[in-house]
Amino acid sequence: MRFLPIALAITLLPLPAFAQSQRHPTAAEIEGLLQGFQESIPALLESGFYGDVRTPEVRQQQDTFVEAWSQVDPGVAPFLGDWFAIEENLEIFPTSDPGVVCVIDSYLDISDFYLGRVVEGHLQTDTNLTLVLDSGFLVSTFVYDDQAARYEYANPIPVKDPAVGSYFPEYHPNIVEQFQQAGCLVGLPE
């Protein structure tokens, strides 16, 4: 078994589900985090956690979903999908409000719901995360204990309605309720 360097292992740790980022990272902090991210890509890919195991059909469905939404809301379209990391995923859904998305953040058996808005090409959430697309990854940047940090997601698949065929209605009914109240959308645009 190969072990990741300590600094990389620390950056791979997710923001605790119960802790909220204290503020959005500054542009300079994001730039530094992305530089570190670029340097870590080979180690991330070697880790085995970020290999693309999607079938060609799933990749095509995701591409079709993003392309359809890019005709309606080009700012949010590249962020849409169910993005995966080591033990968590971010599901990013469109809304009827241009530039706004719904996010379901799930880590093990904990899930949270929040909104995001495209600002200067990045997705800023109301939980002070700034999501950045880089090299096929979705990089979540945040500030905790006054330290800027990042966490990477990759290989998105199409999102599914959390109220149908998932564990959300039984274990997280509040997520389904928030999702529906926020006007989150699941399918292709009409």
TAJOQUI-V510927 format. One record per helix or strand. SS is the DSSP state (2 for helix, 1 for strand). FROM is the first residue (numbers start at 1). TO is the last residue. If there is no record, write none. Layout:
{{SS;FROM;TO} {SS;FROM;TO}}
This chain:
{{2;6;12} {2;27;46} {2;56;72} {2;74;77} {1;81;84} {1;88;95} {1;100;107} {1;110;119} {1;122;125} {1;130;134} {1;137;144} {1;147;157} {2;168;171} {2;173;181} {1;184;184}}
